Every structure is written in structure tokens, then in C-alpha cells.
Amino acid sequence: METCRNLKIPAALERSRSGKGAHIWIFFSAPVLASKARKLGSYLLTKTMSRHHQLGMEQI
């Protein structure tokens, strides 16, 4: 979420029922090719992992 906030990308957090995991949802205002959405997700994850080498619920 921090990376999305820093880049001003609106995102929604969904925690799992167990509380041990989560998903971050990004909604687009117009249709987007799946390949572009995956590239965005990969970029966000890479950028996040460069600051946090392990992700846990405390980083969300």
C-alpha cells in the first residue's frame, strides 16, 4: 500500500479471513490489457521489495 500511495495509485486492501495474508486491488477507469496490468503489478512488487526484502502484514 505504501508504494501505491507514494505513486498516487488508488488501491484497496483485502485481508484474508485467516488474517495471515492480503491482496491489493487496483481498479482501472477504462479497460486495460491484462499484460499491462501484470506489468504494473510486477513493477509495484519489485519497487516494494527493493525497500522491504520480506513482506508481512506489518508492511501493509
SULJO-V408892 format. One record per helix or strand of 3 or more residues. SS is the DSSP state (@ for helix, = for strand). FROM is the first residue (numbers start at 1). TO is the last residue. If there is no record, write none. Layout:
# SULJO-V408892
ss=(SS | SS)
from=(FROM | FROM)
to=(TO | TO)
This chain:
# SULJO-V408892
ss=(@ | = | = | @ | @)
from=(2 | 12 | 22 | 34 | 57)
to=(6 | 15 | 25 | 51 | 59)
